[in-house]
Amino acid sequence: MSLPAHDPRAEQLTAPRQVRATPAYQEQPGRIRAVFLDAGLTLIYSDLPLAERISAIASERGFPLSPQAVAAAMPLAQADLFKAHRDDPDLWSSDDRVHQLWLGFYRSALHYTGIDGASLLAGHCADALYAEFNAPGAWKLYHDVLPTLEALHHEGYIIGVISDWSSNLPAGVLLPLGIGSHVNFMVVSTIVRHAKPGRDLYREALARAGAAPHEAVHVGDNYINDILGARGAGIRGIFLDRDNRHTAPLDCPRITTLAELPHLLARLPEVR
């Protein structure tokens, strides 16, 4: 699949080729060689207020809708989204399917506020929302991302991004945010035609890193897709809990900021 923007850096980062550890990497028994990271809510976030944007877009089109009404409808729309993914894990394997998934989510949110989700109005609103969340500047880096990537890069780790996303992610989102010089490759579901939590996406990352499963870790914010998905390929998962909501014991290491990652990796053979 061709990338939406002809950025040679994006094409290089997504090419199916094996990369090598840098000279800074010091081989040690049991040491991790490759660090994989999720994208959404791990590296990047959007500060566009979804409920307010749906309210504004619907109101602009002649259907007054309060942000509170939209916020009340969101849990139901999110449940529909999760169910769609659970019923068909390959939803993230093509750009067209990802596009339709998000349009369906926005239509569902409008439906639960009382707007006919199949109406022309809902369709126009969904198209406008999809465009907003895919526009330049819609996504931002968390403040801890660049310092952590710089530290990992300095230590010589092979760094890869593994994400369920449209093929716009490398050229349209991540490279403009400045992470290209610290990342060795990106494995994106719509480009490789595999999605989380399936093991094929993770096996592709291992092949590009030239690493065995026990030599890699994957960091992400979703326990099923990131932790269990990585585990299915034999990779140890590290759960990123930015909001510190999951205080019950987990069967994997948990961090609340990426700033904790370099120290955790240094002692990971001791962490079970």
C-alpha positions, 0 to 999 in steps of 0.5 A, spaced: 500 500 500 502 506 498 503 512 503 498 518 503 504 522 503 511 521 499 515 522 504 522 518 503 523 518 511 516 514 512 517 509 506 524 508 509 521 507 516 515 502 514 519 498 509 520 491 511 527 491 512 531 488 518 535 494 522 541 493 526 543 495 533 547 501 534 554 501 536 552 504 543 548 497 545 552 493 550 551 486 549 549 483 556 546 476 557 538 477 558 539 484 556 533 487 552 535 489 545 529 492 542 523 496 545 517 497 541 511 502 543 504 503 541 502 510 538 495 512 540 495 514 548 502 512 548 506 517 544 501 521 542 494 524 544 489 529 541 487 535 545 481 536 541 475 535 545 470 530 542 464 531 545 465 539 544 467 538 537 461 533 535 456 538 539 459 544 535 459 541 528 452 538 529 449 545 531 453 548 525 448 544 521 442 546 524 441 541 530 443 544 537 446 539 541 449 540 548 456 537 549 453 534 556 448 530 551 454 528 547 458 526 553 452 522 556 452 518 549 459 517 548 460 510 553 454 507 548 458 509 542 465 507 545 461 500 547 459 499 540 466 501 537 469 495 542 464 490 540 466 492 532 473 490 534 472 484 538 467 481 533 472 483 527 480 484 529 482 485 522 478 492 522 484 495 522 488 492 517 486 497 511 485 504 510 478 503 508 476 499 513 479 504 518 475 510 515 469 506 515 470 504 523 471 511 525 465 514 521 461 509 524 463 511 531 461 518 530 454 516 527 453 512 533 455 517 538 450 522 534 445 516 534 445 516 542 444 523 542 437 522 538 440 524 531 438 519 526 445 515 525 443 514 518 441 521 516 444 525 511 446 530 517 449 524 521 453 523 515 456 530 514 458 531 521 461 524 521 465 526 515 467 533 518 469 529 525 474 524 521 477 530 517 478 534 523 482 528 527 486 527 521 488 534 520 495 536 521 496 538 528 490 534 531 495 530 535 501 532 539 506 528 543 506 527 550 512 531 554 515 525 556 516 522 549 522 525 546 526 525 552 525 517 553 526 516 546 533 520 546 535 516 552 533 509 549 537 511 543 543 513 546 543 506 550 543 503 543 536 500 543 532 498 537 526 502 537 520 501 533 513 503 533 507 498 533 500 501 531 493 500 529 492 506 525 491 508 518 497 509 513 497 516 514 501 515 521 508 515 519 508 521 514 502 525 517 502 524 524 509 522 527 514 524 523 512 532 523 512 531 531 520 530 530 521 522 532 524 520 526 531 521 528 530 516 534 525 511 531 528 505 527 522 503 524 514 503 524 509 497 523 502 500 522 496 495 521 494 498 515 500 498 511 502 490 513 495 488 513 495 485 520 492 488 526 493 487 534 492 483 538 494 478 533 501 476 533 503 477 526 504 485 527 508 483 533 512 478 529 513 483 523 516 488 528 521 482 531 523 480 524 525 488 523 529 488 529 532 482 528 530 480 535 528 474 538 521 475 542 525 474 549 530 480 547 524 485 546 519 489 550 512 492 548 510 498 551 502 500 550 496 503 554 491 497 552 492 491 556 488 486 551 491 489 544 498 491 547 500 486 553 496 480 551 497 481 543 505 482 545 505 476 549 502 472 544 508 473 540 512 471 546 514 479 547 514 481 554 509 487 555 509 493 559 503 497 561 503 504 560 498 507 565 498 514 564 492 516 569 494 511 574 487 508 574 489 500 574 492 500 581 490 492 582 496 487 581 497 486 574 501 480 571 506 485 567 510 491 569 506 497 570 509 504 569 505 511 569 510 515 565 515 513 559 520 517 563 520 510 568 522 506 562 529 506 561 530 505 568 525 499 568 529 496 562 536 496 566 533 492 571 528 488 567 531 481 568 530 482 575 522 484 574 517 478 573 
